[in-house]
Amino acid sequence: MGSRASTLLRDEELEEIKKETGFSHSQITRLYSRFTSLDKGENGTLSREDFQRIPELAINPLGDRIINAFFSEGVSLSSPGCPGTHSVDQAEDQVNFRGFMRTLAHFRPIEDNEKSKDVNGPEPLNSRSNKLHFAFRLYDLDKDDKISRDELLQVLRMMVGVNISDEQLGSIADRTIQEADQDGDSAISFTEFVKVLEKVDVEQKMSIRFLH
């Protein structure tokens, strides 16, 4: 391993990642092992090619969008309550372990004991709101804070493949926007996106059971 990788899991770094993401020490250690096994360049960072070797992402129709999220989050994942600890720590085409853990934290299940935590503290990365923001960004590729008909069509096409004609997909996209669009701009804003999903158990659907 390169010298950079060997210093990533110092005790103080491990504590900061634990506080920031909510993962336990054992989960962080095991995910670090997975991270280093993916780090073919042995330089303490992962490239897009490294992510594409993950079987779960390779078979996921939205795999490329999810991989993209690891690279596009950067500082936007910073918690407002922790100034100074969230400088840009990943290059445009590389993700370090901390950036890797911040993105994975969106998929950490919400435990019962977290539901009663101090509401005045920083919002956890796996909160309903942050999970919804993450899902919204999978659609909003041009980052204009709206899901256009074209962006919605792209995701629908990825999810259904060639099983449905373009005409049918267009009809689904038009109906979805028509039902969600409240301000008449023919696109879906984040507020409208949240409204559509208000009865959906996002916390459960956007959860991955991580190693214990």
N, C-alpha and C positions, 0 to 999 in steps of 0.2 A: 504493500500500500504506500502511496505517496505520503509525505510528511503532513500534508494538509488533512488527509483523511484520518490519520492517526490522532489528530488533535480535536476532531469534531465531537467526540463523546467524552470530553472532560466532565467532571462532576458538576461544575457550575453550568455548563452548556446543557447537560442532561436535565438539570433542575429547571432551567429556563424553558426548555422544550416541553417539559412536563406541565409547567404552569401555563404556558401559552396554548397547548393543544389539548390538555386533559388526559393524555395517554399515561399509563402507568410506567414505572421504570422498566418492568419486564417487557412490556409491549414496545417501548422505544428501543430497547436492546435488540429485540428480535427483528423489528423493522429495520434497524441499522444493519443487521446481518443480511437481510434481504436486499437492502440498498447497496451494500458493498459487493454482493454477488452479481448485481446488475451493472456495477461500475467497471465496465471492461477496460476503460482507460486508466483505472486505478489512480485517479486524480481527485477523488472526493466529490465529483459531480456526475450527473447523468445527462446524456444527450437524448435527443428524440429517438435515435436508433436504439438506445438502451431500453427506452420505454416500450418500443415496438416489439421487443422480445418477450414482454410479459404476456403469457397465454390468455389471461382474462381480458386484456385490452385488445389483443389480436382478434378475438372472436366477437367483441362487442361492436355492434354497428356504429356506435358513437365513439368508438375507441380513439379516433384521431382528434375529436373535439375534446375528449377528456385529457388526452396527452397535451393538447394545446393549452388547456387550463393550467397545467403545471408550469408552463412557461410564461403565460400571460398574467398570472396573478401578481407576482412581484410584491410591490409595496401595497397594492390594493388590499392585501390580506392583513395588513397591520391592524392590530387592535388599538383603538383610540386611547386605551388606558395605559399603554406601555411606551411612552415616548423614549426615543433614543435607542431602542433595541431592535428597530425594524428598518435599518438602512437597506438599500438594495443589495441583497446578498446572493443574487444569482444573475449570471449573465443572460443575455437574450436567448442563447441557445444551450445553456447549461443550467441545471438545477442542483443546488447543494442539498445536504441532508435536512437542514432546517426548513428550506422551502418545500421540500418533498413532504415533510411531516405536517406543515401548515395546510397544504392542500388535502392530504389524507384526513386531517382532523375534521373536515366538513362531513365525512362519512362515518365518523365515530358515533355509535348509538348513544342516545341520551339516557343516562341511568336515572333511576328513581330519585337517588339522593341529590341529583343535580337540579331537579325541578324546583326545589325549595331554596336554592342558593341565593345569596345576596343580590337583589335586583339592581343595586347601585353599582355593582362591580362591572368590569368590562364584559361585553357580550361574548359568550364562548363561540368558537368557530363552528361548532356543530349545532348552534341554535337554529330554530325553524327559519328565522329571517336570513341567516347566512347560508343555509342550505338552499333557500329559494333564490338568493342572489347568485349562487354558484350555478344552479340549474338555468337561470335566466341567461347567464353569460354563455352557456353552451349553445344557445340559439343566436344571441346577439353578437355575431362575428365582427361586425364593423364598429362595435362599441359606441353606438350612438344612443344607447339607452332605450332602444325600441326594437321590437321584433317585426321586421317587415314581412310581407307576403313571400318574397323570394327567400328570406332566411328560414321561414317556417317550412316552405317547400323543400329546401335542401335537407332539413332534418327529417321530414316525413319520408323523403326518398331514401335516405340512409337507413331508416328503420324498416321500411317495407320492401326495399329492393325493387325488383322488376315485376313484382306480383300485381301491382296496380298501375293502371295507365296514367299518363301525365294529366289527362283530363279529369280523372277521378281524384287524383291528388290535389289538383287545383281547386276542385269543388270542396274538398275537405278543408283546405287552407282558407278558402273564402268564407266558409261557414264558421270556422274557428275564430277568425278575425272579426267577423260580423257579431258573433256572440260575446266576444271579449272587449271589443273596442267601444269605449264609453264616450270618448271625446271626439269621435268622428274623423280621426286622422289616418284611418285605414292601416293602422299598425297597433301593436300591443306594447304598452308601456309596462314598467315593472309593477306599478300599482295595479294595473289591469290584470297582469299575470298573477299577482298575489290573490286578487279577487276570484279569478277562475279556479285557483287551487285551494280556496279557503276550507273546503270540506275534505280535502285529500290529506291522508296521513303522511305528509312529507317526511316527518321525522323517521318513520319506519321505512318508507320506500327508499330514502337516500341514506341507508345505513349499511355498513359492512361489518360483519363480526370479525374483529381483529384477534390476533393470537393473544392468548392469556399467559 
